[in-house]
Amino acid sequence: MIIREPQRFRDEAGFRFSTEPVPPGGLYAFEARHQVGPPMATPLIVVDVMPIARAVAGAIQNARTASRRTAAREEVKHAIEEYCDAQPDRGAGIQMCSISLEIR
């Protein structure tokens, strides 16, 4: 009596024993990328824009801070002027009122 059993590895279509190179990410990832859209070409130049964006955001923040400081100084200067004007003799005996406006 002779028993014959077929060679399963060669008969089944699911196994591929080839020497072809495997695409990056494997065959299934390669096929999925091609189904989603056309393959993307590798760019010649890569520019990281995050440092540029951070620099622009920092410059904008610095400009806003400087503007707020200037506005705050002007507000304080105006409040001192109002206070000194409300005092008798325009605040002649008060040190804060005797300081020049440019120094304030």
C-alpha positions in Angstrom: 0.0 0.0 0.0 1.3 3.5 -1.0 0.1 6.7 0.7 0.6 9.9 -1.2 0.2 13.3 0.3 0.3 16.4 -1.8 2.9 19.0 -1.1 0.9 21.8 0.5 3.4 24.6 0.3 3.7 24.5 -3.4 0.0 23.8 -4.1 -1.5 26.7 -2.1 -1.6 30.1 -3.7 -1.2 32.0 -0.5 2.5 31.3 -0.1 5.0 33.0 -2.4 8.5 31.8 -2.4 10.2 34.3 -4.6 13.4 36.3 -4.5 11.8 39.6 -5.4 12.5 42.6 -3.2 9.9 43.4 -0.6 8.5 47.0 -0.8 8.8 49.3 2.2 6.2 48.5 4.8 5.4 45.1 3.3 3.3 44.0 0.4 0.0 44.8 1.9 1.0 48.3 2.9 2.4 48.9 -0.6 -0.9 47.8 -2.2 -3.0 49.9 0.2 -0.9 53.0 -0.6 -1.6 52.4 -4.3 -5.3 52.0 -3.7 -5.6 55.3 -1.8 -3.8 57.3 -4.5 -1.0 57.5 -6.9 2.5 56.9 -5.4 4.2 60.0 -4.1 7.6 60.9 -5.6 10.4 61.5 -3.2 11.0 65.2 -3.0 14.3 66.6 -4.0 14.4 69.2 -1.2 12.8 68.9 2.2 12.3 72.0 4.2 11.3 71.9 7.9 8.9 74.9 8.3 8.3 74.5 12.0 11.4 76.5 13.1 10.3 79.2 10.6 6.8 79.2 12.0 8.1 79.3 15.6 10.3 82.3 14.7 7.4 84.2 13.1 5.1 83.4 16.1 7.8 84.6 18.5 8.3 87.8 16.6 4.5 88.4 16.6 4.4 87.7 20.3 7.3 90.1 21.0 5.6 92.8 19.0 2.4 92.3 20.9 4.2 92.4 24.2 6.1 95.6 23.3 2.8 97.2 22.2 1.1 96.3 25.5 4.0 97.6 27.5 3.9 100.9 25.6 0.1 101.2 26.1 0.5 100.4 29.8 3.2 103.1 30.3 1.0 105.6 28.5 -1.9 104.7 30.7 0.2 105.1 33.9 1.6 108.4 32.7 -1.9 109.7 31.9 -3.2 108.6 35.4 -0.3 110.4 37.1 -1.0 113.5 35.1 -4.7 113.4 36.1 -3.8 112.8 39.7 -1.3 115.7 39.8 -3.8 118.0 38.0 -6.4 117.2 40.7 -4.0 118.2 43.6 -3.7 121.8 44.9 -1.1 123.7 43.0 -0.9 120.9 40.5 0.9 118.7 43.1 3.8 121.1 43.7 4.8 119.4 47.0 4.5 115.8 45.7 7.7 114.3 44.3 5.9 112.2 41.7 4.3 115.3 40.2 7.6 117.2 40.1 9.3 114.6 37.8 9.5 115.5 34.2 7.0 113.9 31.8 9.8 112.3 29.7 11.2 110.5 32.7 7.9 109.1 33.8 
